[in-house]
Amino acid sequence: MADKYTWHKVADYINELPFAANNIAVVEANGKKICIGRHQEELFAFAYKCPHAGGIMALGHIDALGNVVCPLHRYKFSMKNGRNVSGEGYYLKHWPVETRGDAVYVGIEGIGGFLGVFG
């Protein structure tokens, strides 16, 4: 079965990711601006804007439990699965991250799961 993701290289080396002091970097994958969060040496990819009011997630922070916190209204989202953990019922888009050698890749869903084969 084909991989449902098309993998996009976002950095040749992990230390090239432009992490701010809050451990969130902004990169581009498939023409989209997305965030890469780092927590306990693990990387997570998630939406640039909060689904609630469009707050810029890169301006938020990552709490001690590994949740990303929106800077506007302090809504918290799991970086692992996008679930809203502060109870408001929203969902933050997220994508898988892989390191291959030293390079960092983000998996973006393809059309019908086949873009990875044809694209």
DSSP file (Angstrom, degrees, kcal/mol; ACC not computed):
  #  RESIDUE AA STRUCTURE BP1 BP2  ACC     N-H-->O    O-->H-N    N-H-->O    O-->H-N    TCO  KAPPA ALPHA  PHI   PSI    X-CA   Y-CA   Z-CA
    1    1 A M              0   0    0      0, 0.0     2,-0.1     0, 0.0     3,-0.1   0.000 360.0 360.0 360.0 139.8    0.0    0.0    0.0
    2    2 A A        -     0   0    0      1,-0.1     2,-0.2     2,-0.1   115,-0.0  -0.383 360.0-101.4 -72.8 147.6    1.3    3.5   -0.9
    3    3 A D        -     0   0    0      1,-0.1   113,-0.4     2,-0.1   114,-0.2  -0.479  24.6-141.3 -63.3 134.2    2.3    5.9    1.8
    4    4 A K  S    S+     0   0    0     -2,-0.2   106,-2.0   112,-0.1     2,-0.3   0.519  78.3  74.9 -79.7  -2.0   -0.6    8.4    2.2
    5    5 A Y  E     -A  109   0A   0    104,-0.2     2,-0.5   108,-0.1   104,-0.2  -0.828  68.2-145.7-111.4 148.4    1.9   11.2    2.7
    6    6 A T  E     -A  108   0A   0    102,-3.0   102,-2.6    -2,-0.3     2,-0.4  -0.967  31.2-135.1-102.2 125.1    4.2   13.1    0.4
    7    7 A W  E     -A  107   0A   0     -2,-0.5     2,-0.5   100,-0.2   100,-0.2  -0.703  19.1-165.6 -91.7 129.3    7.3   13.9    2.3
    8    8 A H  E     -A  106   0A   0     98,-2.7    98,-2.4    -2,-0.4     2,-0.4  -0.952  19.4-129.6-117.0 125.0    8.8   17.4    2.1
    9    9 A K  E     +A  105   0A   0     -2,-0.5    96,-0.3    96,-0.2     3,-0.1  -0.597  27.7 173.8 -73.5 126.0   12.3   18.2    3.3
   10   10 A V  E     +     0   0A   0     94,-2.9     2,-0.3    -2,-0.4    18,-0.2   0.543  68.3  12.7-108.1 -12.7   12.1   21.3    5.6
   11   11 A A  E     -A  104   0A   0     93,-1.3    93,-2.6     1,-0.1    -1,-0.4  -0.934  53.3-145.7-161.7 139.8   15.8   21.2    6.7
   12   12 A D  S    S+     0   0    0     -2,-0.3     2,-0.3    91,-0.2    90,-0.1   0.809  98.2  21.3 -72.1 -30.2   19.0   19.5    5.6
   13   13 A Y  S >  S-     0   0    0     90,-0.1     3,-2.3     1,-0.1     4,-0.4  -0.995  78.3-125.9-138.8 142.1   20.1   19.4    9.2
   14   14 A I  G >  S+     0   0    0     88,-0.9     3,-1.5    -2,-0.3    -1,-0.1   0.842 110.7  60.5 -56.8 -34.6   18.1   19.6   12.4
   15   15 A N  G 3  S+     0   0    0      1,-0.3    -1,-0.3     3,-0.1     4,-0.1   0.546  92.9  67.7 -74.6  -3.4   20.2   22.5   13.6
   16   16 A E  G <  S+     0   0    0     -3,-2.3    -1,-0.3     2,-0.1    -2,-0.2   0.609  72.5 108.2 -84.7 -14.4   19.2   24.5   10.6
   17   17 A L  S <  S-     0   0    0     -3,-1.5     2,-2.3    -4,-0.4    10,-0.1  -0.471  78.9-125.9 -65.2 130.8   15.6   24.7   11.9
   18   18 A P        -     0   0    0      0, 0.0     8,-0.4     0, 0.0     2,-0.2  -0.362  38.3-179.1 -81.1  64.8   15.0   28.3   13.0
   19   19 A F        -     0   0    0     -2,-2.3     6,-0.2     6,-0.2     2,-0.1  -0.428  14.6-148.3 -67.9 133.2   13.9   27.6   16.5
   20   20 A A    >   -     0   0    0      4,-1.8     3,-2.1    -2,-0.2     4,-0.1  -0.319  41.0 -86.5 -84.6 178.4   13.0   30.6   18.6
   21   21 A A  T 3  S+     0   0    0      1,-0.3    -2,-0.1     2,-0.1    -1,-0.1   0.733 129.2  62.5 -60.5 -22.4   13.5   30.6   22.4
   22   22 A N  T 3  S-     0   0    0      2,-0.2    40,-0.4    36,-0.2    -1,-0.3   0.337 116.6-113.2 -85.8   7.8   10.0   29.0   22.7
   23   23 A N  S <  S+     0   0    0     -3,-2.1    15,-2.3     1,-0.2     2,-0.4   0.778  79.5 122.0  64.4  29.8   11.2   25.9   20.8
   24   24 A I  E     -C   37   0B   0     13,-0.2    -4,-1.8    34,-0.2     2,-0.3  -0.991  40.2-171.6-122.8 129.3    8.9   26.6   17.9
   25   25 A A  E     -C   36   0B   0     11,-2.9    11,-2.8    -2,-0.4     2,-0.5  -0.873  16.7-137.8-115.1 151.2   10.2   27.1   14.3
   26   26 A V  E     +C   35   0B   0     -8,-0.4     2,-0.3    -2,-0.3     9,-0.2  -0.949  33.5 161.0-109.2 127.5    8.4   28.3   11.2
   27   27 A V  E     -C   34   0B   0      7,-2.5     7,-2.6    -2,-0.5     2,-0.5  -0.802  35.3-115.9-133.6 174.6    9.1   26.5    8.0
   28   28 A E  E     +C   33   0B   0     -2,-0.3     2,-0.4     5,-0.2     5,-0.2  -0.974  29.5 172.5-119.0 132.3    7.5   26.0    4.6
   29   29 A A  E >  S-C   32   0B   0      3,-2.5     3,-1.9    -2,-0.5   -19,-0.1  -0.986  73.3 -10.1-137.8 126.5    6.3   22.6    3.3
   30   30 A N  T 3  S-     0   0    0     -2,-0.4     3,-0.1     1,-0.3    -1,-0.1   0.839 129.6 -55.1  56.0  36.4    4.3   22.1    0.1
   31   31 A G  T 3  S+     0   0    0      1,-0.3     2,-0.4     0, 0.0    -1,-0.3   0.521 115.2 117.0  77.6   5.1    3.8   25.9   -0.1
   32   32 A K  E <   -C   29   0B   0     -3,-1.9    -3,-2.5    16,-0.0     2,-0.6  -0.860  65.7-129.9-108.9 140.8    2.3   26.1    3.4
   33   33 A K  E     +C   28   0B   0     -2,-0.4    15,-0.7    -5,-0.2     2,-0.3  -0.787  42.1 166.6 -83.5 123.1    3.7   27.9    6.3
   34   34 A I  E     -CD  27  47B   0     -7,-2.6    -7,-2.5    -2,-0.6     2,-0.4  -0.875  31.5-116.7-134.3 166.9    3.8   25.5    9.3
   35   35 A C  E     -CD  26  46B   0     11,-2.9    11,-2.3    -2,-0.3     2,-0.5  -0.824  12.7-156.9-105.6 144.7    5.3   25.3   12.7
   36   36 A I  E     -CD  25  45B   0    -11,-2.8   -11,-2.9    -2,-0.4     2,-0.4  -0.990  15.4-163.4-116.5 121.1    7.8   22.7   14.0
   37   37 A G  E     -CD  24  44B   0      7,-3.1     7,-2.2    -2,-0.5     2,-0.5  -0.816   5.0-153.6-105.0 146.7    7.7   22.3   17.8
   38   38 A R  E     + D   0  43B   0    -15,-2.3     2,-0.4    -2,-0.4     5,-0.2  -0.978  20.4 164.1-122.1 125.0   10.5   20.7   19.8
   39   39 A H  E >  S- D   0  42B   0      3,-2.4     3,-1.9    -2,-0.5    -2,-0.0  -0.968  72.7 -14.0-142.1 124.1    9.8   19.0   23.1
   40   40 A Q  T 3  S-     0   0    0     -2,-0.4     3,-0.1     1,-0.3    -1,-0.1   0.894 126.8 -55.9  50.4  46.6   12.1   16.6   24.9
   41   41 A E  T 3  S+     0   0    0      1,-0.2     2,-0.4     0, 0.0    -1,-0.3   0.564 114.2 117.6  65.7  12.1   14.2   16.2   21.7
   42   42 A E  E <   -D   39   0B   0     -3,-1.9    -3,-2.4     2,-0.0     2,-0.3  -0.867  56.5-139.2-107.2 145.3   11.1   15.1   19.7
   43   43 A L  E     -D   38   0B   0     -2,-0.4     2,-0.3    -5,-0.2    54,-0.3  -0.821  18.3-177.0-106.9 143.6    9.8   17.1   16.7
   44   44 A F  E     -D   37   0B   0     -7,-2.2    -7,-3.1    -2,-0.3     2,-0.4  -0.992  14.5-147.5-137.0 142.6    6.2   17.9   15.9
   45   45 A A  E     +DE  36  95B   0     50,-1.1    50,-2.1    -2,-0.3     2,-0.3  -0.936  28.8 157.8-112.4 134.5    4.6   19.7   12.9
   46   46 A F  E     -DE  35  94B   0    -11,-2.3   -11,-2.9    -2,-0.4    48,-0.3  -0.951  43.6 -64.1-150.9 168.5    1.4   21.7   13.4
   47   47 A A  E     -D   34   0B   0     46,-2.4   -13,-0.2    -2,-0.3    10,-0.1  -0.118  32.2-136.4 -58.7 146.9   -0.6   24.5   11.8
   48   48 A Y  S    S+     0   0    0    -15,-0.7     9,-2.5     9,-0.1    10,-0.6   0.817  89.5  48.8 -70.2 -33.8    0.7   28.0   11.7
   49   49 A K  B    S-F   56   0C   0      7,-0.2     7,-0.2     8,-0.1     6,-0.1  -0.877  89.0-113.0-115.8 144.2   -2.6   29.5   12.9
   50   50 A C     >  -     0   0    0      5,-2.6     4,-1.6    -2,-0.4    42,-0.1  -0.472  20.9-134.8 -68.3 138.9   -4.9   28.5   15.7
   51   51 A P  T  4 S+     0   0    0      0, 0.0    -1,-0.1     0, 0.0    41,-0.0   0.660  98.2  59.1 -71.0 -14.6   -8.2   27.1   14.6
   52   52 A H  T  4 S-     0   0    0      3,-0.1    -3,-0.0     1,-0.1    -2,-0.0   0.977 132.7 -14.8 -79.0 -60.1  -10.1   29.2   17.1
   53   53 A A  T  4 S-     0   0    0      2,-0.1    -1,-0.1     0, 0.0    -3,-0.0   0.202  93.8 -99.1-135.7  15.7   -9.3   32.8   16.2
   54   54 A G     <  +     0   0    0     -4,-1.6     3,-0.0     1,-0.2    -6,-0.0   0.680  58.3 169.6  77.3  17.7   -6.2   32.6   13.9
   55   55 A G        -     0   0    0     -6,-0.1    -5,-2.6     1,-0.1     2,-0.8  -0.326  44.9-106.4 -60.2 145.6   -3.6   33.3   16.5
   56   56 A I  B >   -F   49   0C   0     -7,-0.2     3,-1.9     1,-0.2    -7,-0.2  -0.661  27.5-157.9 -78.8 109.4    0.0   32.7   15.2
   57   57 A M  G >  S+     0   0    0     -9,-2.5     3,-1.8    -2,-0.8    -1,-0.2   0.788  87.2  67.1 -62.2 -29.0    1.0   29.5   17.0
   58   58 A A  G 3  S+     0   0    0    -10,-0.6    -1,-0.3     1,-0.3   -34,-0.2   0.684  97.1  56.1 -65.8 -16.5    4.7   30.3   16.6
   59   59 A L  G <  S+     0   0    0     -3,-1.9    -1,-0.3     2,-0.1    -2,-0.2   0.455  99.9  74.0 -92.9  -2.2    4.2   33.2   19.0
   60   60 A G  S <  S-     0   0    0     -3,-1.8     2,-0.3    -4,-0.2    10,-0.2   0.182  79.8-118.0 -85.5-150.6    2.8   30.9   21.7
   61   61 A H  E     -G   69   0D   0      8,-1.3     8,-3.3   -38,-0.1     2,-0.5  -0.950  11.2-113.2-148.8 169.0    4.8   28.5   23.8
   62   62 A I  E     -G   68   0D   0    -40,-0.4     6,-0.2    -2,-0.3    14,-0.0  -0.935  34.8-141.5-107.4 125.0    5.1   24.8   24.6
   63   63 A D    >   -     0   0    0      4,-2.8     3,-1.8    -2,-0.5     4,-0.0  -0.182  32.4 -91.7 -80.9 178.0    4.1   23.9   28.1
   64   64 A A  T 3  S+     0   0    0      1,-0.3    -1,-0.1     2,-0.1    -2,-0.0   0.714 125.1  55.1 -63.8 -21.9    5.8   21.4   30.4
   65   65 A L  T 3  S-     0   0    0      2,-0.1    -1,-0.3   -26,-0.0   -26,-0.0   0.464 122.1-102.0 -90.8  -2.1    3.5   18.6   29.1
   66   66 A G  S <  S+     0   0    0     -3,-1.8    13,-1.1     1,-0.3     2,-0.4   0.707  75.8 138.0  89.4  21.5    4.4   19.1   25.5
   67   67 A N  E     - H   0  78D   0     11,-0.2    -4,-2.8    12,-0.1     2,-0.4  -0.786  51.9-128.8 -96.8 143.3    1.2   21.1   24.5
   68   68 A V  E     -GH  62  77D   0      9,-2.6     9,-2.4    -2,-0.4     2,-0.5  -0.784  22.3-150.0 -91.2 136.8    1.4   24.1   22.3
   69   69 A V  E     -GH  61  76D   0     -8,-3.3    -8,-1.3    -2,-0.4     7,-0.2  -0.924  11.9-127.2-114.4 123.7   -0.4   27.1   23.7
   70   70 A C     >  -     0   0    0      5,-2.7     4,-1.2    -2,-0.5   -13,-0.1  -0.435  13.2-138.9 -67.3 138.5   -2.0   29.8   21.5
   71   71 A P  T  4 S+     0   0    0      0, 0.0    -1,-0.1     0, 0.0   -14,-0.1   0.714  93.3  56.8 -73.0 -19.3   -0.8   33.3   22.4
   72   72 A L  T  4 S-     0   0    0      1,-0.1   -15,-0.0     3,-0.1    -3,-0.0   0.978 129.8  -1.9 -77.9 -56.8   -4.3   34.9   21.9
   73   73 A H  T  4 S-     0   0    0      2,-0.1    -1,-0.1     0, 0.0    -3,-0.0   0.285  92.7-113.7-122.9   8.0   -6.6   33.0   24.3
   74   74 A R     <  +     0   0    0     -4,-1.2     2,-0.2     1,-0.2   -14,-0.0   0.735  52.9 166.4  65.4  25.4   -4.2   30.3   25.8
   75   75 A Y        -     0   0    0     -6,-0.1    -5,-2.7    -5,-0.0     2,-0.4  -0.531  26.6-141.6 -67.9 139.3   -6.0   27.4   24.2
   76   76 A K  E     -H   69   0D   0     -7,-0.2     9,-1.6    -2,-0.2    10,-1.0  -0.861  18.7-173.6-111.3 140.5   -3.8   24.3   24.5
   77   77 A F  E     -HI  68  84D   0     -9,-2.4    -9,-2.6    -2,-0.4     2,-0.3  -0.990  28.8-116.4-132.5 138.9   -3.3   21.6   21.9
   78   78 A S  E  >  -H   67   0D   0      5,-2.7     4,-2.0    -2,-0.4   -11,-0.2  -0.580  16.6-151.9 -68.6 129.2   -1.4   18.3   22.0
   79   79 A M  T  4 S+     0   0    0    -13,-1.1   -34,-0.2    -2,-0.3    -1,-0.2   0.723  93.0  59.8 -74.8 -19.4    1.4   18.5   19.5
   80   80 A K  T  4 S+     0   0    0    -14,-0.2    -1,-0.2     1,-0.1   -35,-0.1   0.890 129.1   2.0 -74.6 -40.2    1.2   14.7   19.1
   81   81 A N  T  4 S-     0   0    0      2,-0.1    -2,-0.2    12,-0.0    13,-0.1   0.429  90.7-116.6-132.7  -0.4   -2.4   14.5   17.9
   82   82 A G     <  +     0   0    0     -4,-2.0    10,-2.9     1,-0.2    -3,-0.1   0.414  60.0 151.2  80.5  -3.0   -3.8   18.0   17.6
   83   83 A R  B     -J   91   0E   0      8,-0.2    -5,-2.7    -6,-0.1     2,-0.7  -0.352  53.0-117.9 -66.9 141.1   -6.4   17.5   20.2
   84   84 A N  B     -I   77   0D   0      6,-1.1     3,-0.5    -7,-0.2    -7,-0.3  -0.706  31.9-177.2 -77.1 112.0   -7.5   20.6   22.2
   85   85 A V  S    S+     0   0    0     -9,-1.6    -8,-0.2    -2,-0.7    -1,-0.1   0.473  71.9  67.7 -96.1  -2.6   -6.6   19.7   25.8
   86   86 A S  S    S-     0   0    0    -10,-1.0    -1,-0.2     0, 0.0    -9,-0.1   0.392 112.1-108.9 -98.2   4.3   -7.9   22.8   27.5
   87   87 A G  S    S+     0   0    0     -3,-0.5    -2,-0.1   -11,-0.2   -12,-0.0   0.498  83.7 117.5  95.8   5.3  -11.6   21.8   26.7
   88   88 A E  S    S-     0   0    0      2,-0.1    -3,-0.1     1,-0.0   -13,-0.0   0.648  76.8-121.4 -84.2 -12.9  -12.8   24.2   24.0
   89   89 A G        +     0   0    0      1,-0.3     2,-0.1    -5,-0.2    -4,-0.0   0.575  63.6 133.2  90.6   9.5  -13.3   21.5   21.4
   90   90 A Y        -     0   0    0     -7,-0.0    -6,-1.1     2,-0.0     2,-0.4  -0.410  44.5-141.8 -88.1 169.3  -11.1   22.7   18.6
   91   91 A Y  B     -J   83   0E   0     -8,-0.2     2,-0.6    -2,-0.1    -8,-0.2  -0.996   5.6-145.9-135.1 126.9   -8.6   20.6   16.6
   92   92 A L        -     0   0    0    -10,-2.9   -42,-0.1    -2,-0.4   -14,-0.0  -0.833  26.2-119.6 -95.2 122.0   -5.1   21.8   15.5
   93   93 A K        +     0   0    0     -2,-0.6   -46,-2.4   -47,-0.1     2,-0.3  -0.324  41.3 177.0 -57.9 137.2   -4.0   20.4   12.2
   94   94 A H  E     -E   46   0B   0    -48,-0.3   -48,-0.3   -13,-0.1   -14,-0.1  -0.955  16.4-157.2-143.1 161.7   -0.8   18.4   12.6
   95   95 A W  E     -E   45   0B   0    -50,-2.1   -50,-1.1    -2,-0.3    13,-0.1  -0.946  29.1 -97.7-137.7 155.1    1.5   16.4   10.4
   96   96 A P        -     0   0    0      0, 0.0    11,-2.3     0, 0.0     2,-0.4  -0.429  32.9-152.4 -72.9 151.0    4.1   13.6   11.0
   97   97 A V  E     -B  106   0A   0    -54,-0.3     2,-0.4     9,-0.2     9,-0.2  -0.978  12.5-176.4-124.1 136.5    7.8   14.5   11.1
   98   98 A E  E     -B  105   0A   0      7,-2.4     7,-3.2    -2,-0.4     2,-0.5  -0.982  17.3-147.6-130.0 144.8   10.6   12.2   10.3
   99   99 A T  E     -B  104   0A   0     -2,-0.4     2,-0.5     5,-0.2     5,-0.2  -0.961  13.6-172.0-107.5 131.3   14.4   12.6   10.5
  100  100 A R  E >   -B  103   0A   0      3,-2.3     3,-1.8    -2,-0.5     2,-0.5  -0.953  68.1 -43.7-124.0 108.3   16.3   10.8    7.7
  101  101 A G  T 3  S-     0   0    0     -2,-0.5   -88,-0.0     1,-0.3    -2,-0.0  -0.613 124.6 -29.9  65.7-122.1   20.0   10.9    8.4
  102  102 A D  T 3  S+     0   0    0     -2,-0.5   -88,-0.9   -90,-0.1    -1,-0.3   0.585 119.2  99.6 -97.7 -13.7   20.4   14.5    9.4
  103  103 A A  E <   - B   0 100A   0     -3,-1.8    -3,-2.3   -90,-0.2     2,-0.4  -0.367  63.2-139.3 -80.5 154.4   17.5   15.9    7.3
  104  104 A V  E     -AB  11  99A   0    -93,-2.6   -94,-2.9    -5,-0.2   -93,-1.3  -0.951  20.0-173.6-116.7 130.4   14.0   16.7    8.6
  105  105 A Y  E     -AB   9  98A   0     -7,-3.2    -7,-2.4    -2,-0.4     2,-0.4  -0.919  13.4-153.9-124.2 147.4   10.9   15.9    6.6
  106  106 A V  E     -AB   8  97A   0    -98,-2.4   -98,-2.7    -2,-0.3     2,-0.6  -0.981  18.1-135.1-119.3 134.0    7.2   16.7    7.1
  107  107 A G  E     -A    7   0A   0    -11,-2.3     2,-0.4    -2,-0.4  -100,-0.2  -0.796  20.0-170.0 -92.2 119.8    4.5   14.4    5.7
  108  108 A I  E     -A    6   0A   0   -102,-2.6  -102,-3.0    -2,-0.6   -13,-0.1  -0.911  31.0-106.0-109.2 135.8    1.6   16.2    3.9
  109  109 A E  E     -A    5   0A   0     -2,-0.4  -104,-0.2  -104,-0.2     2,-0.2  -0.283  33.9-142.5 -60.9 140.7   -1.4   14.2    2.9
  110  110 A G    >   -     0   0    0   -106,-2.0     3,-1.3     1,-0.1     2,-0.5  -0.530  35.1 -77.3 -97.1 169.4   -1.8   13.5   -0.8
  111  111 A I  G >  S-     0   0    0      1,-0.3     3,-1.9    -2,-0.2     4,-0.2  -0.545 115.8 -14.7 -68.3 117.3   -5.0   13.5   -2.9
  112  112 A G  G 3  S-     0   0    0     -2,-0.5    -1,-0.3     1,-0.3    -3,-0.0   0.661 119.5 -73.4  61.9  15.0   -6.7   10.2   -2.1
  113  113 A G  G <  S+     0   0    0     -3,-1.3    -1,-0.3  -109,-0.2    -2,-0.1   0.551 119.6  97.4  80.3   6.5   -3.4    9.0   -0.6
  114  114 A F    X>  +     0   0    0     -3,-1.9     4,-2.0     1,-0.1     3,-1.4   0.493  46.8  92.9-108.9  -4.0   -1.7    8.6   -3.9
  115  115 A L  H 3> S+     0   0    0      1,-0.3     4,-3.4    -4,-0.2    -1,-0.1   0.846  81.8  61.7 -59.5 -32.4    0.3   11.8   -4.3
  116  116 A G  H 34 S+     0   0    0   -113,-0.4    -1,-0.3     1,-0.2    -2,-0.1   0.785 108.4  43.3 -63.7 -26.2    3.3   10.1   -2.8
  117  117 A V  H <4 S+     0   0    0     -3,-1.4    -2,-0.2  -114,-0.2    -1,-0.2   0.894 128.5  25.0 -83.8 -44.3    3.3    7.6   -5.7
  118  118 A F  H  <        0   0    0     -4,-2.0    -2,-0.2     1,-0.2    -3,-0.2   0.679 360.0 360.0 -96.5 -19.8    2.7   10.0   -8.5
  119  119 A G     <        0   0    0     -4,-3.4    -3,-0.2    -5,-0.3    -1,-0.2   0.458 360.0 360.0 -97.4 360.0    4.0   13.3   -7.1
